[in-house]
Amino acid sequence: MSNDKTNPSHYQFGGGVEVIHITQHLGFLLGNVVKYSARAGRKDGEAVLDDLYKARWYLNRQIEIEEELNGKQAQQTEAPDGPQHPQGHV
């Protein structure tokens, strides 16, 4: 993996595609879902599950916002204890 701080290899894919090329077109929450999903298992020292838990947290938060905007009650589609902040899984 690259030690480059601005273009680390865990965010680069074949054909010159970088995660930022995708996430710059998304909002903060959905951008983080893509970022953590894309780097899962690719960043040195980070467990796959840590990044997947982070992605899930951001996705759950986006779902909560969308449900609030649409006047819908939250549906029971997550773990019984509810979403946890990604820092709780690091």
N, C-alpha and C positions, 0 to 999 in steps of 0.2 A: 504494500500500500504506500502511496505517496505521502510525504510529509508536507507537501505544499499546502500552505494555509488558505490560499484563495481558490484553489481548484483541487481539493483532495480526491484521490482515486476512488474513494468509497461513494462519491457522488457522480462519477463518470461512467458512461456506458459506451458500447460500440458505436461507431459512426460519428463520434464527436458530440453525442448527446450528453448534456449534463442536466441534473435534476433542476437546477435553477432555470433552465430554459422552459420547463413546464410550470414550476411553482410561481414564477413571476406573473403568470396569468390568473392565479388563484388568490383567494383571500388568505389571510394568515392561518386560520384553522385548517382549511383544506390543503393549503400548501404544506403544512406540517404533517398532515396525514401522508401525503405523497413522499415527502422528504424521509420520514422515519421508515415508511414501508420500503422505499427504494434502497436505503442503506442497511436494512436488516441483514445481519450476517456478513457484512462487508467491511465494517469499521473495526480496526484492531482494538481489542479490549472491551468491546460491547457485545453482550449476548444478544442473539436473535430475538429472544423474548422481550428483552428490555425495550428494543426499538418497536416491536409490535405492540407492546403495552402502551407506549407513548403514542403511537399512531391511533390506537383504539380510543385513548383518552380524548385526543383532539377531534376524532370523528364523533364520539358521543356528545361532546360539547357542541359541535355544529348541528347535530340532530336536535339537541335541546333548544337551540336558538330557532331553528326552522319550525319546530313544533310550537314554540311560543308565538312566532310570527303568524302562524297559520291557525292559532287558537285551538290547537289540539292538545289533549293530555298526553303525557309521555306514555309510550307503550312499553310493556314489560318485555324488552328484547335484550336486556343486558343482564349481567350477573346480579344476584339478589342484593349484594351490598352496594350496587351502583357504581358509577364511574369513579375512578381514582385519578388523582393528578399524576402525570408521568413521573414526577420526582419520587413518588412513593414506590416506584419499581426500578429505580436505578441502583 
